[in-house]
């Protein structure tokens, strides 16, 4: 190991995708309870774009550089991990680099048969879906989950996890090809939101008990139309608009729960709890072949700008991953 490493920084502090540049920075040193990972692959996520634009600052103590999930080999171990172990991990930041540190409790073993690219596509999406669909949304076997943005990294993961859990899935996507992809991933019903009213389709199918919404904006009114009595709408992003009109009487009539969350600002102990729950529930699904990350494209670490531009273009299906 050298004392310096390549990482990706945002030139000028914030800016367009082209502002992402490789730089030489000091290799991080793990604190007590942390591990040092030689990063082999790093997932690219929408929150990374928000951070690049100046809208999603890292939590206290996290690196200023971007990157919320990695896969690689442990160089300096702690807790259950020793040097040479292959792990994937959830980070507070700093994943776009040759080395990264994380709380040892936030790392999980790379599933058998997975390469580093596949493993790097797991943590952020799986943790997010578990926390929002299974905890906040309280999805039960036999219920119906509606997933917006079904061919995103989150969407492709949510479809597979819900089906593994024994739920029915209604998926929405913009375009007939993306709707077909959602069906291929296991969605029972797939809606081309550019051509169909997803609320009408949902009502024909018996309604939705949980709706995972990363769009917001004018989707919210249709979410309420699609929702069953005592249903739950869970927001994880607002790509279509961050402000909605809340018809209180309709919420009361449906006994609806409207909630949402972010993952990054949660405490280290809370993330450790989620990691343990994910390993207990989801890793067996992976071993049984019920969940496989969909990787749309890979880019070398030095081409992080191209990776962001590709994600922002919106044509991807599944995850975009950097190879370090």
Secondary structure, DSSP 8 states (H G I E B T S, - for coil): --SEEEEEEETTSS-SGGGEEEEEEE-----TTEEEEEEEEEEE-HHHHHHHTTSS---TTS-SS--SEEEEEEEE--TT--TT-EEEEE-SS--SBSEEEEEGGGEEE--TT--HHHHHTTHHHHHHHIIIIIIIS---TT-EEEESSTTBHHHHHHHHHHHHTT-EEEEEESSHHHHHHHHHTT-SEEEETTTS-HHHHHHHTT-EEEEEES--TTHHHHHHHHEEEEEEEEES--TT-S-----HHHHHHHT-EEEE--STTS-HHHHHHHHHHHHHHHHHHHHTTS----EEEEEEGGGHHHHHHHHHH----BEEEEE-
